[in-house]
Amino acid sequence: MSRPLVTLALLVFALLGLAPLAVMAGRVNSEDLAALFTANSGVLLGRTALYGLGVATLALVLGVPFGFLTARTDMPFASVLRPLGVVPLFLPPMMLAMVWTAVAEIRGAGAAWFVSTLSTFPLVAVFAARAFERIDARQEEAARMVGGLRAVLRADLPLVLPPALCGACLAFVFTVNDFSVPDYVSWLGLPKFSVYADSIYATWRIDASPGRAVAMALPLVALTLLMLIPALALRRRGALASLSHDFRTPERISLGAWRWPAFLSCTSLLALAAIVPIGRLLWEAGGGPRGWSTTELSSAFALALERSRGDVRNSVTNALITALGCVALGLVLGHALERARRGRLLEPLVLLPLSVPAVLFGIGIIVLWNRDATAAIYESDFLVSVLLTGRFMVFAVLVAGGAVASLDPRLEEAARVAGVGPVRRLTHIVAPALRSSLAGAFVLVFVLSLRELDATLLVPAANHTAMFRIFNQIHFGRDAFVAALALLLVFLIVLPGLLWSLFARKRLELLP
């Protein structure tokens, strides 16, 4: 392990991920803290917690069966449905809200719960599917001899539940810190659904006071950490366990007459979360209620490219820079956390940028960089990449760290004995062995950067991005241009995963 390289990576992480939080914390005074102790704050916290717990529970109920059916059974087209099940996680939640508020005409809390559940159940499904695959066949055979299929499922559940709960914890975190969905379903009219994330945004817009925004967010930060810290422990039980040398891959379970009903249930869930939203956007882009036609569709895409070519280019450029930077830093820090003595004790520190609402992190970026000495950076497009790297570096670190945990350390030890230096060991031995995980981290950060709205909403440098253009445009009216631009963004989001599926032989490891 190269100490200078790790030190440099830690300094970059501190600057991009921790400094925005530290500079905001210094702005809080006693008057700001006093505003926390009001009846409205308690009601807001209770509503937000209920919202997050409800969505996490529904994601667990939907995600575990989906992961089981696609990973371990002979359900028709399971190998196709499994990667497709990740698509709803990639779609910007605001786009799902755009579609379902129009299709089902739902508003308020019900719409927020429905949309957030569709957006986050893949988190549970991915963790559960991977855990089901890591159960030794001999254990299942022993359980089947004792009590049949029910005994097998009872034996598997304790091994699958921890990683599935980890996914549910992340679903909670994504939900309670999301601003766009509650804002959109409430902006369309009553009933109003206020949660902490949109209240923090409103506080900043009205007062422009970092201290008050930070103070208001403290209960939400505590709530988020309350879920993230257990998630760290849960992810190590089952999902990250190294497979022994004599591991036997479990066979797929035969569903018999339930094969096609299981297929219909999975495809119905995917239809709600991805097929209907994309289909609705195609319908709107092609003319919608005026009458759909390919001519209208082509015109809408041409107009979207004409008006927003620069925004799309900025979004892709920022996402590429962010993904490359996060993977490089994630490899160094993830390896250090797993291999260094007591390195895992630093994992909670890595989670801090994710523990604050994205809107608040954006405010921290403004407070940190909006000054004379850094005006050149603050006014440049590069600031968006700085913001996104600080926000999403945690995912690359955890994905790389999880992959390193499954890598036999004797390979590195043998290279060290042979005289290979730490940097070369990292680049020539560790990195090639983690190729699919690093590619997964790249895709994950790239996608999250493309679809990010909350953290960039208040930063002037991010005003020229595709997601901001969509958010800004829908408040002036829904039209074919908005639908076409949203579809372009969706295409760019799914493109890296599609290319990997077509040309690579290994499955992407997208989540830690």
Secondary structure, DSSP 8 states (H G I E B T S, - for coil): --HHHHHHHHHHHIIIIIHHHHHHHTT--HHHHHTTSSHHHHHHHHHHHHHHHHHHHHHHHHHHHHHHHHHHB--TTHHHHHHHTTHHHHS-HHHHHHHHHHHT---HHHHHHHHHHHHHHHHHHHHHHHHHHTS-HHHHHHHHHHHHHHHHHHHHHHHHHHHHHHHHHHHHHHHHT--HHHHHHHHTSSS----HHHHHHHHHHHH--HHHHHHHHHHHHHHHHHHHHHHHHHHTTTTS----TT------B--GGGHHHHHHHHHHHHIIIIIHHHHHHHHHHTTGGG---HHHHHHHHHHHHHHHHHHHHHHHHHHHHHHHHHHHHHHHHHHHHHHSTTGGGGHHHHHHHHHS-HHHHHHHHHHHH-SGGGHHHHTSTHHHHHHHHHHHHHHHHHHHHHHHHTS-HHHHHHHHHTT--HHHHIIIIIHHHTHHHHHHHHHHHHHHHHH--TTTTT-GGGGGSHHHHHHHHHTT---HHHHHHHHHHHHHHHHHHHHHHHH-SS------
